[in-house]
């Protein structure tokens, strides 16, 4: 929803509650969108430190992952495994 600045000032509690329930609220001034009010929870999502790929992989539970392969006695792939 878009709020005129004057309305947003007069109904600040309503704007805040609406941002918590319905998501970001746009505030406009003189017909131009100038600001967005978001809930604190949404703010935390946007500003939280993102994990690196390494951190994400290290946090994964790989204990049930089967990484074994069927190999020929030489350790090389057989012709049928290639195609």
FIGUDO-596140 format. One line per 4 residues: number of its first residue (from 1); their letters; for each residue x, y, z of N, C-alpha, C, O, CB. Coordinates in steps of 0.001 Angstrom, whole numbers. Last residue first. Glycine has a CB too. Layout:
<recs>
NUM	a	X Y Z X Y Z X Y Z X Y Z X Y Z; ...
</recs>
This chain:
<recs>
83	xxxx	29569 -44204 -21378 28436 -43874 -22241 27202 -44084 -21511 26119 -43864 -22054 28426 -44675 -23501; 31231 -44930 -19272 31479 -43687 -19968 30265 -43250 -20768 29960 -42059 -20834 32680 -43826 -20873; 30483 -47420 -18463 30255 -46315 -17531 30446 -44953 -18196 29895 -43949 -17745 31192 -46438 -16337; 31359 -49049 -20509 29909 -48893 -20338 29587 -47760 -19374 28501 -47185 -19462 29286 -50198 -19834
79	xxxx	34193 -48945 -20197 33554 -48320 -21358 32042 -48132 -21177 31497 -47137 -21654 33816 -49156 -22595; 34852 -48084 -16708 34748 -49069 -17798 34035 -48390 -18960 33351 -47385 -18766 33977 -50379 -17339; 37126 -45872 -15135 35765 -46167 -15598 35806 -47185 -16722 36689 -47148 -17579 35050 -44881 -16068; 39653 -47201 -12963 39231 -46411 -14114 37809 -46792 -14510 37355 -47906 -14245 40198 -46612 -15302
75	xxxx	40458 -48914 -11091 40067 -47592 -10613 39603 -46677 -11721 39211 -45535 -11482 41204 -46953 -9890; 40907 -51444 -11775 42007 -50518 -12022 41699 -49127 -11470 42581 -48271 -11395 42300 -50435 -13518; 38510 -52764 -11277 39655 -53041 -10403 40810 -52060 -10598 41610 -51863 -9683 40150 -54446 -10643; 36062 -50126 -11737 36736 -51337 -12191 37933 -51567 -11264 38329 -50655 -10537 37188 -51219 -13706
71	xxxx	33715 -48969 -9319 34866 -48787 -10203 35391 -50141 -10635 35183 -51157 -9972 35979 -47970 -9507; 31027 -47245 -8076 31455 -48561 -8572 32591 -48325 -9558 32443 -47569 -10518 30259 -49353 -9252; 31510 -44981 -5386 31280 -45238 -6810 31706 -46665 -7119 32622 -47210 -6503 32056 -44218 -7708; 30215 -43052 -2601 30948 -44186 -3173 30565 -44369 -4643 29484 -43983 -5085 30659 -45487 -2372
67	xxxx	28809 -41157 -1266 29770 -40680 -2260 30574 -41811 -2894 31515 -41555 -3645 30712 -39686 -1624; 25831 -40638 47 26653 -41753 -426 27547 -41258 -1559 27081 -40980 -2664 25764 -42952 -901; 24936 -38867 2891 25270 -38747 1483 26207 -39876 1079 27259 -40059 1691 25908 -37378 1187; 24491 -38695 5532 23719 -39709 4812 23993 -39689 3308 23352 -40412 2546 22234 -39505 5062
63	xxxx	26092 -36576 6409 26336 -37915 6944 25595 -39012 6173 26044 -40158 6170 25933 -37961 8399; 25912 -33950 5849 26290 -34817 4734 26482 -36265 5176 26979 -37089 4407 27564 -34304 4083; 24274 -31262 6624 24426 -32607 7185 24669 -33564 6027 23739 -33940 5313 23160 -33036 8023; 25917 -28068 6283 25045 -29126 5772 25320 -30452 6464 26454 -30738 6847 25224 -29281 4264
59	xxxx	27823 -26290 7037 26661 -26399 7913 25718 -27525 7477 24814 -27894 8227 25909 -25077 7944; 29621 -26328 4953 30062 -26892 6233 28887 -27080 7198 28947 -27934 8082 31124 -25987 6872; 28115 -24983 3028 28436 -26401 2829 28833 -27043 4155 28429 -28168 4450 29575 -26565 1791; 28065 -22416 4186 26816 -23122 3900 27058 -24621 3739 26293 -25435 4256 26158 -22555 2633
55	xxxx	30777 -21751 4269 30018 -21856 5516 28717 -22638 5313 28321 -23427 6171 29709 -20458 6068; 31325 -21698 1473 32035 -22629 2353 31252 -22835 3655 31082 -23971 4097 33463 -22106 2659; 29727 -19603 667 29455 -20941 136 30105 -21981 1036 29511 -23019 1326 29973 -21079 -1322; 28933 -17570 3532 29723 -17849 2336 29353 -19255 1864 28725 -20010 2607 31276 -17723 2620
51	xxxx	25861 -16142 4611 26888 -17165 4721 27660 -17272 3409 27106 -17089 2325 26266 -18522 5098; 25254 -12701 5300 25033 -13876 4458 26182 -14845 4638 27332 -14438 4798 24885 -13480 2971; 24075 -11015 8040 25267 -11431 7314 24945 -12707 6546 24422 -13670 7108 26472 -11647 8282; 21046 -9108 7625 21826 -10170 8262 23005 -10566 7380 22950 -10470 6154 20937 -11398 8551
47	xxxx	19417 -7284 6407 20728 -6826 6857 21584 -7909 7499 22727 -7652 7876 20555 -5714 7823; 17022 -8551 5733 17746 -7804 4705 19173 -7451 5116 20049 -7332 4259 16996 -6543 4370; 16182 -9635 8158 16448 -10517 7013 17321 -9812 5979 18244 -10406 5422 15126 -10976 6364; 15793 -7281 9641 16832 -8231 10051 17182 -9182 8910 18354 -9502 8713 16374 -9030 11281
43	xxxx	13597 -6224 8242 14860 -5499 8270 16015 -6431 8634 17080 -6381 8020 14784 -4334 9263; 11639 -8055 8946 12045 -7945 7537 13398 -7233 7434 14241 -7612 6620 10966 -7181 6712; 11485 -7454 11688 11823 -8816 11252 12318 -8805 9802 13302 -9468 9473 10593 -9756 11393; 10584 -4847 11651 11940 -5110 12135 12406 -6491 11697 13577 -6683 11371 12001 -4990 13667
39	xxxx	8843 -4031 8593 8889 -4541 9959 10341 -4783 10355 11216 -4908 9498 8054 -5846 10096; 9288 -951 6745 9247 -2412 6841 9288 -2819 8310 9716 -2044 9166 10429 -3059 6056; 8461 1669 4685 8471 1237 6082 8327 -278 6097 7376 -828 5541 7325 1928 6911; 10153 3610 2356 9445 2345 2579 9581 2013 4064 10674 2069 4626 10021 1176 1666
35	xxxx	9938 6694 466 10416 5859 1570 9587 4586 1645 8492 4490 1091 10355 6627 2914; 8977 7949 -1836 10211 8445 -1225 10769 7548 -133 11959 7626 171 9976 9797 -663; 7234 8309 -4788 7579 7351 -3735 8936 7748 -3164 9919 7870 -3896 7603 5875 -4282; 5606 11378 -5358 6757 10527 -5653 7021 9593 -4482 7033 10019 -3327 8010 11380 -5959
31	xxxx	3622 13151 -4611 3363 12245 -5718 4505 11326 -6095 4390 10566 -7056 2993 13019 -6885; 4625 14450 -2349 4399 15220 -3581 4275 14320 -4810 4747 14658 -5895 5533 16218 -3790; 5736 11438 -1204 5696 12870 -911 5611 13601 -2239 6428 13391 -3136 6952 13333 -80; 4814 8198 96 5115 9124 -997 4999 10571 -518 4275 10882 428 4169 8878 -2192
27	xxxx	5769 5100 1264 5358 6444 1658 5772 7396 541 6921 7401 100 5994 6866 3039; 4781 1729 1351 5449 2803 611 4881 4135 1081 3674 4280 1271 5267 2631 -936; 5425 -950 3432 4486 128 3131 5263 1275 2498 6270 1733 3036 3729 603 4419; 5940 -4519 3450 6423 -3152 3266 5333 -2163 2856 4449 -2475 2059 7506 -3143 2237
23	xxxx	3356 -6519 5124 4618 -6290 4437 4917 -4816 4232 4225 -3957 4780 4609 -6988 3112; 1094 -6986 6628 998 -7095 5171 2303 -6860 4418 2342 -6993 3195 -10 -6132 4681; 1889 -6815 9383 920 -7821 8909 1018 -8065 7408 1025 -9212 6961 -497 -7386 9257; 3773 -4768 9544 4016 -6037 10235 3139 -7136 9652 3597 -8260 9451 3755 -5893 11748
19	xxxx	2556 -2727 8142 3841 -3247 7651 4169 -4591 8300 4779 -5453 7668 4974 -2236 7927; 335 -2267 9754 129 -2794 8406 1431 -3362 7846 1410 -4375 7146 -418 -1697 7474; 1583 -1155 12009 861 -2432 12110 648 -3071 10751 769 -4288 10610 -485 -2228 12793; 2575 1228 10809 3476 251 11407 2794 -1115 11492 3375 -2122 11087 3928 716 12807
15	xxxx	177 2474 10058 1189 2163 9037 2147 1087 9562 2487 149 8841 1982 3448 8635; -1024 2802 12568 -1675 1968 11544 -674 1554 10468 -680 407 10021 -2862 2724 10900; 783 4554 13769 530 3235 14366 -95 2286 13355 260 1109 13293 -382 3365 15594; 558 6830 12038 1798 6071 12145 1581 4677 12723 2144 3709 12211 2788 6825 12997
11	xxxx	-1252 8629 10909 -1682 7263 11212 -475 6338 11377 -491 5199 10910 -2610 6733 10103; 18 11019 10374 -1189 11044 11212 -1618 9655 11674 -2271 9516 12709 -2328 11693 10453; 2080 10172 8683 2394 10833 9949 1205 10786 10900 1369 10540 12095 2815 12287 9706; 582 9164 6555 1462 8258 7298 1835 8860 8648 1901 8146 9648 2735 7948 6485
7	xxxx	-624 11513 5635 -1453 10430 6186 -618 9474 7024 -1058 9023 8083 -2154 9659 5056; 1684 12867 4747 845 13462 5791 -38 12404 6445 -189 12392 7666 -26 14589 5206; 2624 11089 2717 3422 11382 3906 2564 11925 5045 2705 11489 6187 4520 12378 3566; 345 8650 1572 840 10018 1456 1557 10335 2762 1123 9879 3820 -329 11049 1163
3	xxx	1141 5250 1045 603 6264 1948 1178 7626 1570 2370 7738 1281 925 5919 3433; 399 2279 -624 1118 3551 -648 382 4565 216 -836 4716 126 1269 4076 -2099; 837 -1180 0 0 0 0 878 1238 0 1973 1235 562 -950 1 1208
</recs>
